[in-house]
């Protein structure tokens, strides 16, 4: 499933909005956290940052599934904020959008 899911929409006031595939982005981010350190496209943090409360926010969600095979990401630690993973999702989506626009031939 792509991260950039639809064309940009424009509000009545002229602001552009880019819908993103949040679930797909989280799939990609969490998968890349497991990649070997230094491998292409890996996401990692130094050990001292993994002890920081901010890193707990990255790990505050986990993948759930039902008996029909549907999957979704949800907060597993309700008392822990999860803005850091949202920040990673939006940052990754911005990177994907930039790559997509740079490959577009005008």
Backbone as a ProteinNet text record, in pm:
[ID]
protein_1_A
[PRIMARY]
XXXXXXXXXXXXXXXXXXXXXXXXXXXXXXXXXXXXXXXXXXXXXXXXXXXXXXXXXXXXXXXXXXXXXXXXXXXXXXXXXXXXXXXXXXXXXXXXXXXXXXXXXX
[TERTIARY]
85.2	0	89.5	61.9	146.7	125.4	227	219.8	141.8	172.4	99.8	-16.8	-137.4	-250.8	-337.5	-344.5	-433.5	-367.7	-433.2	-388.2	-409.8	-335	-350.3	-487.8	-554	-681.9	-660.4	-744.2	-731.6	-859.1	-840.6	-955.1	-1012.8	-1129.6	-1192.6	-1105.9	-1026.2	-938.7	-805.3	-784.4	-664.9	-550.2	-570.4	-464.5	-465	-345.8	-333.6	-315.7	-381.5	-370.4	-334.8	-240.6	-197.7	-237.6	-337.6	-371.9	-255.4	-232.1	-124.5	-179.4	-115.7	-150	-78.8	-142	-80.5	-44.8	-136.7	-110.3	8.1	13.6	125.1	256.9	252.6	374.6	424.1	332.4	372.8	428.3	366.5	420.1	565.4	590.6	725.3	823.1	782.9	870.8	906.8	807.5	835.9	919	894.9	976.2	1120.9	1142	1277.9	1350.9	1277.6	1342.3	1410	1362	1420.7	1534.2	1556.2	1665.8	1798.8	1894.8	2028.6	2085.5	2145.5	2204.5	2302	2284.9	2372.3	2325.7	2224.3	2176	2091.7	2076.5	2001.6	1860.2	1816.9	1682.5	1651.7	1752.9	1726.3	1696.7	1615.8	1588.8	1640.5	1721.6	1776.6	1800.4	1824.8	1861.4	1974.8	2066.9	2174	2116.9	2192.2	2145.8	2102	2175.9	2138.2	2003.2	1965	1833.6	1721.9	1755.5	1653.4	1610.7	1689.8	1652.7	1576.5	1562.1	1492.2	1340.5	1262.7	1116.8	1056.4	1123.1	1073.7	1067.8	1165.3	1167.3	1049.7	1004.8	886.5	765	759.7	648.4	650.3	769.4	780.4	728.5	752.9	712.3	575.1	499.9	371.5	258.8	282.1	179.7	229.9	135	172.4	67.6	105.6	18.8	-79.3	-206	-311.2	-375.2	-438.9	-510.6	-633.2	-731	-849.8	-850.2	-952	-957.5	-980.8	-1011.8	-1030.1	-904.1	-795.1	-668.7	-650.6	-747.4	-733.8	-636.5	-552.5	-453.8	-468.4	-426.5	-427.5	-330.7	-285.1	-195.5	-278.4	-246.6	-319.8	-228	-264.8	-186.5	-195.6	-80.9	-79	-44.8	4.4	35.6	-42.1	-168.1	-252	-195	-115.6	-60.9	60.4	112.2	229.4	185.9	229.6	198	260.1	204.3	258.8	279.2	307.8	331.2	458.4	556.4	682.9	661.6	577.2	552.7	473.7	382.8	310.3	407	505.3	607.2	685.5	724.3	796.5	710.7	582.8	492.3	486.1	464.8	455.5	588	698	829.7	855	820.7	839.6	749.7	626.5	535.2	589.4	647.5	706.1	821.5	901.9	1011.8	957.6	855	795.4	736	669.6	610.7	718.8	826.2	936.9	997.7	1017.1	1071.2	977	847.3	749.4	748.8	755.3	752.5	881.5	994.3	1120.7	1132.4	1055.9	1058.6	956.5	869.7	766.1	828.3	792	843.8	740.9	780.9	688.6	687
-117.7	0	123.7	215.8	335.9	431.1	510.7	611.1	732.9	776.6	887.1	823.8	840.8	762.9	831.2	963.3	1034.5	1163.7	1226.9	1358.6	1460.6	1565.6	1675.1	1737.5	1765.9	1836.8	1980.4	2068.7	2211	2254.9	2320.7	2370	2494.5	2536.5	2657.3	2780.5	2777.6	2892.5	2883.5	2778.2	2768.6	2686.8	2625.9	2543.5	2404.4	2352.7	2219.4	2116.6	2002.7	1893	1765.7	1690.7	1567.1	1450.1	1371.2	1251.8	1153.5	1088.2	988.6	858	750	618.5	596.9	638.9	631.9	488.9	396.1	257.2	201	230.5	183.5	245.1	372.2	439	373.8	344.8	278.9	140.3	66.4	-65	-52.3	44.4	64.8	107.7	203.3	254.2	144.5	72.8	-32.1	-145.6	-175.9	-278.5	-232	-105.2	-52.6	-38.7	-28.3	-26.2	-159.7	-266.3	-399.3	-431.1	-346.1	-369.5	-362.5	-435.1	-432.5	-290.3	-248.2	-115.4	-91.6	17.8	52.3	0.2	-86	-134.8	-26.6	-41	58	71.8	194.4	229.4	192	161	131.1	259.7	247.9	358.4	313.4	394.9	355.2	477.8	451.6	557.7	504	590.1	545.7	492.2	406.5	341.6	442.1	552.5	648.5	715.7	726.2	782.2	681.3	553.4	451.6	447	507.2	515.4	644.2	731	857.7	834	908	892.1	914.8	992.8	1014.8	883.6	797.3	669.2	581.8	596	522.2	557.9	683.1	724.5	651.6	625.2	552.1	409.6	353.3	215.3	205.4	315.3	316.5	249.7	217.2	151.8	16.2	-72.6	-204.5	-249.8	-346.6	-398.3	-498.7	-481.6	-572.4	-636.7	-750.7	-815.5	-886.7	-908.2	-982.8	-1118.8	-1197.2	-1333.1	-1337.4	-1222.6	-1215.3	-1169.7	-1147.4	-1107.8	-958.4	-879.1	-734	-686.1	-592.3	-541.3	-390.3	-340.6	-197.3	-168.9	-45.1	1.1	70	41.1	103.4	122.1	216.2	245.4	126.3	78.4	-32.6	14.1	135.8	194.7	326.4	321.1	441.4	558.8	530.9	640.4	707	647.8	702.7	783.7	908.5	985.1	915.8	938.7	875.1	974.8	1098.6	1200.1	1174.3	1107.7	1083.2	993.7	891	805.4	883.1	970	1054.3	1146.2	1198.4	1282.7	1201.7	1079.2	994.9	965.1	938.2	910.4	1030.2	1148.9	1268.7	1300.4	1278.8	1302.7	1204.9	1078.5	978.1	1008.3	1051	1086.3	1204.8	1303	1418.5	1373.2	1280.1	1226.6	1155.4	1073.3	1002.2	1099.1	1203	1302	1376.2	1409.8	1479.8	1391	1263.7	1171.5	1160	1150.5	1136.8	1260.8	1378	1502.2	1521.9	1476.3	1494.9	1402.2	1293.8	1201.4	1237.2	1333	1374	1456.2	1423.8	1498	1603.9	1727.7	1837.5	1864
0	0	0	-88.1	-96.5	20.5	46.7	152.6	101.9	-20	-81.4	-156.1	-100.9	-149.1	-253.2	-249.7	-340.8	-386.9	-481.1	-526.1	-414.9	-420.3	-325.8	-343.5	-231.1	-238.6	-191.9	-239.7	-206.7	-135.5	-20.4	55.3	-10.4	35.5	-18.5	2.2	108.5	136.1	63.3	-16.7	-99.2	-41.8	75.9	134.2	70.8	43.7	-13.5	97.1	82	177	101.3	157.2	94.5	184.3	142.8	222.1	219.4	332.8	340.4	397.1	362.8	415.5	548.6	655.7	788	828	805.5	843.9	765.1	636.4	553.4	598.2	633.6	680.8	809.8	901.9	1027	999.4	907.1	869	825.2	737.4	684.4	793.1	875.8	981.5	1080.5	1130.2	1228.8	1167.6	1038.9	971.9	960.9	927.5	911.5	1044.9	1153.5	1285.5	1315.5	1251.1	1270.5	1174.6	1074.1	980.2	1053.6	1001.5	1059.4	1053.3	1161.6	1171.2	1055.7	985.1	874.1	739.9	739.7	611.1	543.8	415.1	339.3	394	409.6	453.7	598.7	677.3	818.5	894.8	997.7	1088.8	1224.4	1285.8	1414.8	1501.6	1627.5	1721.2	1807.4	1845.1	1934.1	2066.1	2129.4	2252.6	2358.8	2374.2	2478.2	2448.6	2322.1	2290.3	2312.3	2302.4	2326.3	2473.1	2560.2	2701.8	2731.4	2632.1	2648	2642.9	2722.3	2718.9	2579.5	2496	2360.9	2282.3	2305.3	2234.1	2276.1	2402.3	2447	2362.9	2315.6	2231.2	2097	2045.7	1919.2	1937	2053.5	2081.2	2146.8	2151.3	2222.3	2143.7	2018.3	1937.1	1890.7	1866.7	1813.7	1713.5	1633.2	1528.4	1588	1557.7	1603.6	1481.3	1501.4	1392.1	1447.7	1359.7	1400.8	1331.9	1358.2	1303.6	1152.6	1092.6	947.3	875.5	951.6	892.1	874.2	917.3	906.8	1014.5	977.6	1073.4	1089.2	1205.1	1232.8	1346	1349.9	1455.5	1562.2	1688.5	1797.2	1917	2000.3	2120.8	2215.7	2259.6	2354.9	2495	2503.6	2633.5	2644.3	2686.5	2687.3	2766.5	2866.8	2947.6	2882.8	2776.4	2707.8	2586.3	2575.7	2454.2	2332.6	2217	2096.7	1983.3	2017.9	1915.4	1836	1896	1824.7	1703.3	1715.2	1598.9	1493.2	1537.1	1441.6	1367	1437.6	1374.9	1271.4	1306	1210.1	1087.6	1108.2	996.4	902.7	958.3	873.6	805.3	874.3	814.1	699.6	721.5	617.6	496.6	523.6	413.9	334.8	404.4	335	245.9	294.5	213.5	89.6	108.4	-5.3	-106.6	-57.6	-146.8	-224.1	-155.2	-222.8	-331.3	-299	-399.8	-518.9	-491.1	-599.1	-686.8	-626.1	-704.7	-781.5	-727.7	-797.6	-918.2	-918	-1030.5	-1137.5	-1107.2	-1202	-1314.4	-1433.8	-1549.3	-1585.8	-1582.1	-1611.3	-1756.4
[MASK]
++++++++++++++++++++++++++++++++++++++++++++++++++++++++++++++++++++++++++++++++++++++++++++++++++++++++++

